[in-house]
Amino acid sequence: MSNRNFVIYKSSAGSGKTYTLTREYLKLAFTRENYYKHILAVTFTNKAMQEMKNRIIQKLDEFGQGRFDTMAKDLMGHLNLEAKEFQQRSAALLSRILHGYSHFFISTIDSFFQKVIRSFSRELGLAGSYRLELDYDLILIQIVNDLLLEVETNKNLRKWLIAFTMERLGEGRSWDVQKELRSFARELFREELQDLELDRKLKSEVGILDFLKHLDVVIRSFESEMKTLGKTGHEILEKYGLTADDFTQKKRGVAAHLDKVISGKDYKPNNYVFQALNEDKWFPVKSIKSSVIVSALENGLKDTIKQAVSLYEDGYVKYATAKAIRKFIYGYGLLSDLSRKLQEYKAEHDVMLISDATRFLRELVQDTDAPFVYEKVGSFFNHYLIDEFQDTSAFQWQSFRPLIENSMAEGKQNLLVGDVKQSIYRWRGGDLELLQYRVQKQFGDHQTEALR
């Protein structure tokens, strides 16, 4: 692993991702006897988890029998061991893992969360028989069916449902109300809505008007800040006599991004904006205005663009979600009734949703010392290896981040591996930007290294 103690390995198909994970796990596991018990490796599917376990055991078996390959040579060099001693230590490590298999912590990310949740089941008031539900589709079918049974007796529900149906028909959508309601009800599971505290508001006595005011504040605040930044940037351009054509990529570059920010048509910075900020690619090499552009950048332009990008990264999801909810205000009533049915379903069937679990874990690790979490779980981890990181959601990352920060503060090494081209869990909130640039930005270049 790198000299820096946090490595982000951006793999692609056929690039040796499994090889890298196995090698880095073994480097850590060979540190000292039984050290494998302090390494947590997580991935997303049971199949990937089993493949990772099998590969580690297979390699240790091969090395223990003296069958060495490139990985074995890498490990011997890293550990400064001769072949005979490496063979003996491989066989010994394999034996310890097989005899202490319950401490061989390679699991799915959901299994890890469930283990933590079970450790705090008493504090959460959960029965020992509760289950962590991953299949939202079955729940959606049930709560929608239960809700429709109330139409005759619930006047408000009937009003919301009529408005919902008319809007869908007006858009040429399916006349199948149950199907459309199930699709709409998925909003309850979106992490972005939980960031807006929608779940709490739907279950409280807060009225529609109060909630609308909350959404309007989110929307106006974001748009106002963006517009102010865009105008500030334009004023600097005018002061130095610069236009979009003076910058790299012209109509697709940084100056053009300011136009989009002011108009409110598109707040998302493109790759050319990130290249300008991260690689100093602001203007063509032979630009006759290079010195003027440098002066403009040093006198506020660069900072303004950087602020606009940061505002987008930190606030756009919340802003876009607020706009979507605001557009269909009648849907608030439906979401309220669907939320009520969801709570009834969870109580009746003794269920916790994976979205509830990740939210709880995020709040737990943010407000609690990491050692206390470990004590409850019954395991103390020094290192975290996260596979398929492109499928990690913002909530899941916020749950893991304090634990990784604790590890890094103690000088321990950690690894993230992912391929942005192979995201499979976008429906559960997988956030590609985490792998692309956000995690590295959070920890800083002095602690992280991105490899391909």
N, C-alpha and C positions, 0 to 999 in steps of 0.2 A: 504494500500500500504506500501511498505518497508520504512524504515527510510531514505534510499538513494532516491534521487529524480528522478531516472531513472530506471525503472524496465523493464526487458526483460523477458516475460513469454513465454517459449517454450512449448507450449501445444501439446497434441496429441489427437486423436479421443477419445471422451468420458471423457476428463479430466476436463470438466467444464469451457471451454474457455468463453462461453457466460455468464455464471454466474459471472466469474471474471471481465469481461468487464463491466457488468451491475453494479456490486457492487462498482467497483472503480469509475465509472462515478457518481454514486449516492453519494459516499463519498465526492467527490469534489463539486457536485451540491448543497449539503446541507450546504456548507461552510457559505454562507450568501444569503440574498434575491437577486434573479435574477442572481446569480453567474453562472447559467447554460449557460448564454450568452457568457461566456468567456472560454468555454470548446469546443474543436473541436475533434470529433471522426470521423475517416475515415476508410473505408473498400474498397473492390474492386468491388463488384457487387451491383446492385440495390436491389436484393433479400436480401443480407446480411445486407445492410443498413436499409431496412424496418424492418427486424427481430430485429435488435438492437433497433430501435426506439420503436417498439411494445413492446419489453420486458421491457424497461425502464418505459413506460407508464403503462403497465400491473402491474408491481411491485408497482409503486406509487399508483395505484388504489387499489390494495390489501391492502397495508399498511394504506392507508387513510380510509379504511373500518374496520381496526383493525384485518385484517387477516395476522398474522405474521408467518414467517418461519425462517429458519436458517439465511438467508441473513438479514432479519429484525433485528434479535438479534445481528448479526455482526455490523450492522450500529448503533444500539442503543448503543452498547458498545463503538464503535469508537467515536460517537458523545456525549457520556455521557448523554443520554436522557432517561427519563422514557417513558413507553409505551404510555401514553395519549398524551404527548407532541410530541412524534415521530409521532403518528397518525395524529395529527393536522398539523405538518410541512409537512408530506407527501402529505396530501390533498392540502395544500397551494401551494407546489411546483408543483404538477400536474396541478393545476389551472393556475399558472403562465406560465407553458410551453404551455398549450393548447391555452391560450389567446395570447401568444407571440410565436406562432409556427415557425414563420420565423426566430427566433433567436435560435431555437433548432438545433444546428449545428452538425448534424450527416449526413454525405454524403459520396458518393463515392470519391475516390481520384481524379478521372478525373473531377468530378463536382467541387471540390475545386480548382483544377488548372484552370478550365474554368472560375470560378468566379474571380480569380486573373487576368487572361488574359483579361477578359472583362473590368476590372477596369483600365487596361492600354491600351485599344484598341486605344485611340487617339494617345498615344505615339508610338504605333506600326504601325499606319497608317491603321488600320483595319476598314472596314465598319461595321456599327451596325448590318448588316444582316449576318455577317460571321458565319460559323458554325465550331465547333470543330469535326473533323472526327476521328472516332475510327476504322472504318471498312476499313482496307487497301486493302482487296481483290477486292472490287469494283473499287478502284482507279487503282490498278495494271492492271486489265483487260483493262481499258480505255487507260492508257498511253502506254501499249504494242501495242494495236491495232493502236493507233495514230502513234506510231513510225514505225510500219511496212508499213504504207502508204507512208513513205518517202524513202523506199528502192530504188526505181527506180531513184530518183533524187539526192540522197546523196551517193556519191562514198565511203566516209570514213565509213559511217554506213554499207554499203554493205560489205566492207572488214571485219569489226569487226564481222558482223553477220555470215559470211561464216566461219571465224575462230571459233567462238563460237559453231556453229552447228557441225563442223567437230570434235571438241573436245568432244562434248556431244555424238555423234555417236560412237566415238572411245572408249568411256567408257561404251558403251552398254546402254546408257540412252535413254529416249523417243525420238522418231522422231518428236514429237509434239513441234515445235519451240515456239509457243505461250506459251505453258505450261512451258517449260524450261526457257523462258525469264521472265515469272512472278515469278518463283521461284528465279531466279537470281536477279531480281529487288528488292526483299525483303531486299537485302543488304543496300538499301538506307535508310531503317528505323531502322537499327541496331544502338544502342547507341554507341557501340564500334567504329563504323566508324565516328560518330560525334566527338568522343574524338580525333580521328586522323585528324580532320578538313577536312575530305574528301569532305563533302558537299560544303564547301567554295572553295576548290581546283577545284572541278568539274565545278564550275560555273565561275571560273576565267580564265585568259589567260595562266596560268601555264601549260607548256608542259609536255608530258609524261616523258621525261628524268628527268626533275626537280622533278617530283613526285616520280619517281623511286628512285632517290637519297635520298629523304626524307624517303621512306620506308626502304631502305638499312641501313640508319643511325639508325633507330629504331631497326632493326633486329640485326645488328652487335653490337650495344651498349649493348643490353640485353644479347646476347650470350657471349660477352666478359666479362661482369661483372660477370655473372654466373660462367663461366669457371675459372676466377681468384679466386672467392670465393671457388670453389670446390678444386682447387689446394692448396690454403692456408690451407683449412681444412685437406687435405691429408698430407701436410707437417707436420702439428701438430701431426697427428696420427703416422706418421713415427718417429718423434722425440721422442715420448713416447712409441714406440713399440706396438701400438694398432692396432687391425683389427676390421672388422665389427662384428666378433663373440664375441668380448668383450662387446658389447652393447646389450641392451634389443632388442628382436626381430631379432637380428643378421642381416641376409640378407635383412630384411625389416625395419631395424632401421635407426638411424641417420647417421652412417658411410656409409651405403649403399646408402643413399640419396645423399651423396657427389659424389659417383661414377656416379650416374645418372645425376647429375648436370654437371660434367665434360664431360661426353659423349654427353650431349645434347639430350638424348633420352626421358627423362621425367623430367621436372622441378617441377612438382607438389609434394609438401610435403604430405606424408600420415598422418594418424591419430597418428601413433607412434612417428612421428617427433613432432607433436603438443603436445602429452603427455609428451615427454621429456622436451620441453620448458616450458609448462604451469604447469606440475605436478612434475617436476624433476625426471622423470622415465628414467634415462639414462642407468642404468646397473642393472643386477640381484642383489637381496638383498645379496646373498652369494658370490658375485664376489670376487675373490682373487686379482683383479686389481682395486678395488674400489678407493683406494687412488691415483693411477696413473691416472685414468680417471678423478677424481676430479681436479687434478693438470692440466691436459690437458684442461679441461673445463674452469678453472679459467685463463688459460694463452692463451686464444684466441679462443678455439674450440667452446664454447657456443656462443660467439659473432659472429663468422663466420657463424654458422648455422642460427642464428637469422637474420643476414643480408640477407642470401640467401632466407629465408622465406619471409621477408619483400619485397625483390626485386620481388619475384614471385607475391605476393599479389598486389603490386603497378603497376607492369609493364607487367605481362604475357598477359593480355587480349589485350593490345595494340600491343605487340610483335606477338601474334598468328594471330591477324587480319592483320597486315602488311605482314606476311608470306603468308596468304591466298590470299591477293590481288596481291602480287608479283608473285605468282605462275601462275596466269592467267592474264598476263599483257594486253592481247587483251581485256579483260573484262573492262579495264579502259575506253576505248572508248565507249563501250556499256553503262557503268554506266553514262558516261558524257551525252550521248544522252537521256538516261532514266531520268536523273536528270533534264535535260532541259524540257522534256515533263512533268515531275512532277511539275516543277515551273509554266509552262503554265497552267496546270490543276488547280492548286491552285488559280492562279490569275483569271482564267475564271470563276471558280465556287465559288469564295469567301470562300475558305476553309483554315483552319489551322489544321495541323496534330497534334495529341497528342504528337508525338515526338518533334515537334517544340515547343509546349507549355511547355513541361517539360524542354527543353533546355533553353527557355527564362526565365522560373521561376528560374532555377538554377542560371543563370547569374544575375538575378535581385536581389535575396536575398543575393548573395555573395557580390554584389557591393553596396548594399543599406542597411540603417539601418532598422531593423525589424519594428519599429514604423511607418516608412513611408509606408511600404507595408500594414500594418494594416489600416492606414489612408485611403489609396486608396480603400481597400476592404470594409471598413465601419464596420469592426469588430476587436476587440482586444482580442486575445486568450492568456490565461495564461497557459493552459494545452493542451497537444496533446495525444490522445489515438489512436494508429494505429493498426487496426485489419488485419488479413491475411498478416502479414508483410513478409512472405516468398515470396509473389508475388511482392514485391516492387523492382523496378529496381535501379541500381546505380544512374541514373539521378534523379529519384524521391526522393531518399534518400538525395541526395545532395541539392535538393530543400527544403526539410523539415529540414535538419540538422541545418542551421543557425537559423531558427525559434525556434527549440527545444533548441538550445544552449542559445538563448536569454531568454527563459523560465527558464532554469536551473540556469542561472546566477542570476535570481531573486528569487531563492529558490523554484520554483514551481515544482510540480511532473508531470511526464510523463510516459506513458506505451506503450510498443510494445508487440503485441501478435501474435504468428505465429506457424505453424507446418510445418517443412521441408519436411514431407512426403506427403503434400497435395498441392504442388505448381501447379497452373493451368495456369499461365501466363508466362511460360518460353519463349514463342514466342515473348513476348513483353519485354524481358530483365529482368525478375524476377531473382534476385541475391540471391541464398540461403545462400551464405557465409556471407551476411549481418546479417542474423539472427543467423547463426551458431557461429560466433565469431567476425566479423569485427566491428560491432557497439560497442560492449562491449570494444574492444581494442581501438577504437577511443576516447571514453569518459573516459576510465580508471575504474579500479575496485573500486576506492574510491568514484565514483559517481554512479556506476551502480550495479545492482544486477540481476542475472539470476535465474529465478525460473522455476520449472517444475510442 
